[in-house]
Amino acid sequence: MKKWISYIFDGLLVIVVGIVGFIAVSMFITKNNSKFGVPSVLGNSILYISTDSMDSEMDNHEYGPGTGIIITSVSDYSSLRTCEPIEWQVDEDGNYVLDEHGERIVTKVDKSGDIVTFNYLFVNTKTGEEFYYPDTHRLVHKYYDETDGLWHFVTKGDRDNISRNPYYSIEEWDETAFIGKLTYHSKFLGTLLRISSPSVAASVGEVAWFFPVLIGFIIFFVAGQSVISSVNKYRLENKAREEMILNELLSSNIDLNDDVAVETYRAKIEVRLELKEEFAKMKEQIRKEIEKEKLRVKNGK
């Protein structure tokens, strides 16, 4: 029974290590080869929400900082849900109010649109420095532009609403920046990311300890199994040896009540067994040398 439990535990350990290894290799390869440097496994990527642009009281802070999300790549952009119909800000004459870029300002959206992640271009207004990072917001509006042959999207964070700042975190971008659609989210996943991902942990001023502990546990377990196996092997060999000596003593003609005679006979048996073991080792060593010589002659060396 103990042997089967050990086999099952070893099998589960191999499976876990295999899965972790596959995920690690897959994420390493996709991070270096993907368009946006976002690692993925079978088209799914795990990300961490670190800002409050999706932190809304209306949904009990469901997508607030510390949330882990899984996003999935999408090939059919027409299937994405938006918050349409949406309300745009209008002036007294009923004309749409435009922002400084000539885009209509959204004043009200619902929560029916898909949440998507895209490659967002951030420009530092002070230094002019540009850099990209994955941004996750709700899909407000979409349209297909026959001029460039691309889908265009308007997204907006959930945190802001009409009573605060209707234009905060509204972006418009096209499908070339699309990364994926949110398919799962949870605070537990976020916690798991903080303890396992060095980059995520560093972003919140923590240390990712899960994998070092896991690796340490695996090393400790394998070493422990090796020690236990060696001890059990020694005990079995010693038990078999003692049984062999006892059987020879019982089959001998010596007086078992004579301690000196028993110990003397026992010493002879042990010497014989040791010589037998030494001869067996020498025989095995000679066999290996012969096999090595045969291989050398076969290879013409």
C-alpha positions in Angstrom: 0.0 0.0 0.0 2.8 2.4 0.9 4.5 1.6 -2.4 1.4 2.5 -4.4 1.0 5.8 -2.4 4.6 6.6 -3.2 4.0 5.8 -6.9 0.9 8.0 -7.0 2.7 10.9 -5.3 5.7 10.6 -7.6 3.4 10.6 -10.6 1.5 13.7 -9.4 4.8 15.4 -8.8 6.0 14.6 -12.3 2.8 15.9 -13.8 3.0 19.2 -11.8 6.6 19.7 -12.7 5.8 18.9 -16.3 2.9 21.3 -16.5 5.0 24.1 -14.8 7.8 23.4 -17.2 5.6 23.5 -20.2 4.0 26.8 -19.1 7.4 28.3 -18.3 8.9 27.3 -21.7 5.8 28.4 -23.6 5.7 31.7 -21.9 9.4 32.3 -22.5 9.1 31.5 -26.2 6.0 33.6 -26.8 7.3 36.5 -24.8 10.3 36.8 -27.1 8.4 36.0 -30.3 5.0 37.6 -29.8 4.1 41.0 -31.4 3.7 42.8 -28.1 6.0 40.8 -25.8 3.1 39.4 -23.9 3.7 35.7 -22.9 0.9 33.2 -23.6 0.1 29.5 -23.3 -2.1 28.0 -26.1 -3.4 31.5 -26.9 -4.1 32.5 -23.3 -2.2 35.1 -21.4 -2.1 35.9 -17.7 -1.9 39.5 -16.7 -2.2 41.6 -13.5 -4.2 44.8 -13.0 -2.0 47.3 -11.2 -3.9 50.5 -11.8 -7.4 51.7 -10.7 -8.8 52.7 -14.1 -11.2 49.6 -14.0 -11.9 49.9 -10.2 -15.6 50.8 -10.1 -17.9 50.9 -7.1 -20.7 49.9 -9.3 -19.3 46.3 -9.7 -17.9 46.1 -6.1 -14.3 46.8 -7.3 -14.4 43.6 -9.3 -11.6 44.7 -11.6 -9.6 46.8 -9.1 -5.8 46.7 -8.5 -4.5 43.3 -7.5 -6.9 41.4 -9.8 -5.4 38.6 -12.0 -6.9 38.2 -15.4 -6.7 35.7 -18.3 -7.1 37.1 -21.8 -7.6 35.0 -24.9 -6.6 35.9 -28.4 -9.5 36.7 -30.8 -9.6 36.2 -34.6 -13.2 37.4 -35.3 -13.4 41.0 -34.1 -17.0 41.3 -35.3 -18.1 38.9 -32.5 -16.8 41.3 -29.8 -19.6 42.9 -27.7 -19.7 46.7 -27.2 -21.7 49.0 -24.9 -23.8 50.2 -27.8 -26.0 52.1 -27.8 -23.9 54.6 -26.0 -24.6 58.2 -25.2 -22.4 61.0 -26.6 -22.1 64.5 -25.1 -24.1 67.0 -27.1 -24.3 70.8 -27.0 -27.4 73.0 -26.8 -27.9 72.8 -30.6 -27.8 69.0 -30.5 -24.3 68.7 -32.0 -21.8 66.3 -30.8 -19.2 67.8 -28.5 -15.7 66.9 -29.8 -12.4 66.7 -27.9 -9.1 68.3 -29.0 -8.6 65.4 -31.4 -12.0 65.9 -33.1 -13.4 62.7 -31.5 -16.9 62.6 -29.9 -16.9 62.5 -26.1 -18.6 59.6 -24.5 -20.8 60.6 -21.6 -22.4 57.4 -20.5 -21.8 53.7 -21.0 -23.2 50.5 -19.5 -21.3 47.4 -18.5 -22.3 45.1 -21.3 -19.2 45.5 -23.5 -16.4 43.0 -23.5 -13.2 43.8 -21.5 -10.2 43.7 -23.9 -6.5 44.2 -23.6 -4.6 46.2 -26.2 -1.1 47.6 -26.7 -1.4 51.2 -25.4 0.9 54.0 -26.5 1.8 56.2 -23.6 3.5 59.5 -24.3 5.2 61.4 -21.5 4.1 65.0 -22.0 7.1 66.4 -20.2 9.9 64.4 -21.8 8.1 63.3 -25.0 9.2 59.7 -24.4 7.0 57.1 -25.9 6.5 53.5 -24.7 3.9 50.8 -24.9 2.3 48.6 -22.3 -0.8 46.3 -22.1 -3.9 48.2 -21.1 -7.2 46.6 -20.2 -10.5 48.5 -20.6 -14.1 47.9 -21.5 -15.1 48.0 -25.2 -17.4 50.9 -25.8 -17.7 51.1 -29.5 -16.3 49.5 -32.7 -16.5 50.0 -36.4 -14.8 48.6 -39.5 -13.1 51.2 -41.7 -13.1 50.2 -45.3 -10.4 52.9 -46.0 -7.6 51.1 -44.2 -9.4 47.7 -44.0 -9.1 47.6 -40.2 -11.4 47.3 -37.2 -11.3 50.3 -34.9 -12.2 50.3 -31.3 -13.1 52.8 -28.5 -12.4 51.6 -25.0 -13.0 53.2 -21.6 -12.2 52.4 -18.0 -15.0 51.5 -15.6 -13.8 53.7 -12.7 -14.9 57.0 -14.2 -18.5 58.0 -14.8 -20.5 61.0 -15.9 -20.4 62.5 -12.4 -16.6 62.6 -12.3 -14.7 62.8 -15.6 -16.4 61.5 -18.7 -13.3 61.7 -20.8 -10.9 60.0 -18.5 -9.3 56.8 -19.9 -11.1 56.9 -23.2 -8.9 55.5 -26.0 -9.4 54.8 -29.7 -7.1 52.3 -31.5 -7.3 49.7 -34.3 -6.9 46.0 -34.5 -3.1 46.1 -34.9 -2.9 46.9 -31.2 -5.4 44.2 -30.1 -4.0 41.6 -27.7 -7.0 39.6 -26.4 -10.3 39.5 -24.6 -10.8 39.0 -20.9 -12.2 35.5 -20.2 -11.4 35.1 -16.5 -10.5 37.2 -13.5 -10.1 36.8 -9.8 -8.3 38.3 -6.8 -6.9 34.8 -6.0 -5.2 34.7 -9.4 -3.8 38.1 -8.6 -2.4 36.9 -5.3 -0.9 33.9 -7.0 0.8 36.2 -9.5 2.2 38.4 -6.8 3.9 35.4 -5.1 5.0 33.6 -8.3 5.9 36.3 -10.8 9.0 38.4 -10.1 7.9 41.2 -12.4 4.4 41.5 -10.8 5.9 41.2 -7.3 8.4 43.9 -8.0 5.7 46.2 -9.3 4.0 46.2 -5.9 7.2 46.1 -3.9 7.1 42.5 -2.9 9.2 39.4 -3.5 8.0 36.4 -5.5 8.7 33.4 -3.2 6.4 30.7 -4.6 8.7 29.1 -7.2 11.9 29.2 -5.0 9.9 27.5 -2.3 8.4 25.0 -4.8 11.9 24.2 -6.2 13.3 23.9 -2.7 10.4 21.5 -1.7 11.0 19.4 -4.8 14.8 19.1 -4.1 14.1 18.3 -0.4 11.4 15.7 -1.4 13.7 14.0 -4.0 16.6 14.0 -1.6 14.4 12.7 1.2 13.0 9.9 -1.1 16.6 9.0 -2.0 17.7 8.8 1.7 14.6 6.8 2.6 15.1 4.4 -0.3 18.8 3.9 0.7 17.8 3.2 4.3 15.1 0.8 3.3 17.5 -1.0 0.9 20.1 -1.3 3.6 17.5 -2.6 6.1 16.3 -5.2 3.6 19.8 -6.3 2.7 20.8 -6.5 6.4 17.6 -8.5 7.2 18.3 -11.0 4.4 21.9 -11.3 5.5 20.9 -12.0 9.1 18.3 -14.6 8.0 21.0 -16.3 5.9 23.4 -16.4 8.8 20.7 -17.7 11.1 19.7 -20.5 8.7 23.3 -21.6 8.4 23.7 -21.6 12.2 20.6 -23.7 12.6 21.7 -26.2 9.9 25.2 -26.5 11.5 26.2 -29.1 14.1 27.5 -26.5 16.6 26.0 -26.1 20.0 23.8 -23.0 19.8 24.1 -22.6 23.6 27.9 -22.2 23.2 28.3 -18.5 22.7 32.0 -18.7 21.7 31.3 -21.4 19.1 28.3 -19.4 17.7 30.3 -16.2 17.4 33.2 -18.0 15.8 31.0 -19.7 13.2 29.2 -16.4 12.6 32.5 -14.7 11.9 33.4 -17.3 9.4 30.0 -16.9 7.6 30.4 -13.1 7.5 33.9 -13.4 6.1 32.7 -15.8 3.4 29.8 -13.4 2.5 32.2 -10.4 2.3 34.5 -12.3 0.0 31.6 -13.4 -2.1 30.4 -9.7 -2.4 34.0 -8.6 -3.3 34.3 -11.3 -6.0 30.9 -10.2 -7.4 32.1 -6.6 -7.6 35.4 -7.7 -9.2 33.5 -9.8 -11.7 31.2 -6.9 -12.6 34.2 -4.6 -13.0 35.9 -7.1 -15.3 32.7 -7.5 -17.4 32.5 -3.7 -17.8 36.2 -3.5 -18.9 35.6 -6.3 -21.4 32.6 -4.6 -22.8 34.5 -1.3 -23.1 37.4 -3.1 -24.9 35.0 -4.7 -27.3 33.5 -1.4 -28.1 36.9 0.1 -28.6 37.9 -2.6 -31.0 34.6 -2.3 -32.9 35.1 1.4 -33.4 38.7 0.8 -34.6 40.3 2.9 -31.9 
